[in-house]
Amino acid sequence: MRLHHVGIAVEDLEEAKARYRALGFQVVAEGEVAAQGVRVTLLEGEGETLLELLAPLGPDTPVGRFLAKRGPGLHHLAFATSEIEKALARLKAEGARLIDEAPRPGFGGHRVAFLHPSFGLGVLWELVEA
């Protein structure tokens, strides 16, 4: 697997976009994942580096609760896999606690699945079928 993107929880997408544009990042996609209650901006930098800015649609959403508890900052690391079901099975066999037993729709039409931060040494992991 390779690193697909870094997810960053933000309160204000416009402010966050401006900060990352100052580093040379460009907006490549924007949208909403209503099922997860989040607005998303995907930024790309040199070397195909992807950052995913996440702003909650409301306080009672996963990212809204994350911001209330921890404040803005690193939300997750996303890893690309071509076979998400096989990756989930392998990680579960290795002792990973799965948040998603099966993939669900994610941003950009990708299928995604999350692993509990306890397996990621305190960091939420996302698998992205890409």
C-alpha positions in Angstrom: 0.0 0.0 0.0 1.0 3.6 -0.5 -0.1 6.8 1.3 -3.0 8.1 -0.7 -3.7 11.4 1.3 -3.6 13.0 4.7 -7.0 14.1 6.1 -7.1 17.3 8.1 -10.1 18.5 10.1 -10.8 22.2 9.8 -13.4 24.6 11.0 -13.2 27.0 8.0 -12.5 25.6 4.6 -11.8 28.9 3.0 -9.2 29.9 5.6 -7.6 26.4 5.3 -7.5 26.5 1.5 -5.7 29.9 1.6 -3.1 28.6 4.0 -2.2 25.6 1.9 -2.3 27.6 -1.3 0.5 29.7 0.2 2.5 26.5 0.1 1.7 25.9 -3.5 -1.1 23.5 -3.2 -3.9 23.6 -5.7 -7.6 22.7 -5.3 -8.3 19.6 -7.5 -11.8 18.6 -6.2 -14.5 19.8 -3.8 -17.7 18.3 -2.7 -19.8 16.9 0.1 -20.2 13.4 1.5 -23.7 13.8 3.0 -23.7 10.3 4.6 -20.6 11.3 6.6 -21.8 14.9 7.3 -18.7 16.5 5.8 -17.6 19.0 3.1 -14.3 18.1 1.5 -11.6 19.9 -0.4 -8.9 17.9 -2.1 -5.6 19.7 -2.6 -2.6 18.6 -4.6 1.0 19.6 -4.1 4.3 18.7 -5.7 5.0 15.0 -6.2 1.3 14.1 -6.3 1.0 14.9 -2.6 -2.7 15.0 -1.6 -4.3 16.7 1.4 -8.0 16.3 2.2 -9.5 19.2 4.1 -12.6 18.1 6.1 -15.2 20.6 7.5 -18.3 19.3 9.3 -21.8 20.0 8.0 -22.9 20.2 11.6 -21.7 19.6 15.2 -23.3 16.2 15.5 -21.2 14.6 12.7 -18.0 12.6 13.0 -15.8 15.5 12.0 -17.9 17.9 14.1 -17.4 15.8 17.2 -13.7 15.4 16.3 -13.3 19.2 16.2 -15.2 19.6 19.5 -13.0 17.1 21.3 -9.6 17.6 19.7 -9.7 20.9 17.7 -8.4 21.3 14.1 -5.6 19.1 12.9 -4.6 15.7 11.7 -7.8 13.6 11.3 -6.5 10.5 9.4 -4.0 8.9 7.1 -5.4 7.2 4.0 -3.7 4.3 2.3 -4.5 3.2 -1.3 -5.3 -0.3 -2.1 -6.5 -2.0 -5.2 -8.5 -4.7 -3.4 -10.1 -3.2 -0.3 -11.9 -6.3 0.9 -8.7 -8.3 0.9 -6.9 -5.5 2.7 -9.6 -5.4 5.3 -9.5 -9.2 5.8 -5.7 -9.2 6.1 -5.7 -6.3 8.6 -8.4 -7.9 10.7 -6.4 -11.1 10.8 -3.4 -9.0 12.1 -5.6 -7.7 14.9 -6.9 -4.5 13.5 -10.2 -3.2 15.0 -12.3 -2.3 12.0 -14.7 0.6 12.1 -16.0 -0.5 8.8 -16.4 -4.3 8.3 -17.2 -3.6 4.6 -16.3 -0.7 2.3 -18.6 2.3 2.1 -18.9 5.2 -0.5 -16.3 7.9 0.1 -15.3 11.2 -1.5 -14.7 11.2 -5.3 -16.6 7.9 -5.8 -13.9 5.8 -4.1 -14.9 2.9 -1.8 -13.4 3.5 1.7 -13.1 1.8 5.1 -11.8 3.1 8.4 -9.7 1.3 11.0 -9.9 2.3 14.7 -7.0 4.6 15.9 -5.9 1.9 18.4 -4.4 -0.1 15.5 -2.9 3.0 14.0 -1.0 3.9 17.2 -3.5 6.7 17.9 -4.1 7.7 14.3 -7.3 6.9 12.4 -6.5 5.0 9.2 -8.6 5.0 6.1 -8.3 2.5 3.3 -9.1 3.9 -0.2 -9.8 1.7 -3.1 -7.8 3.4 -5.9 
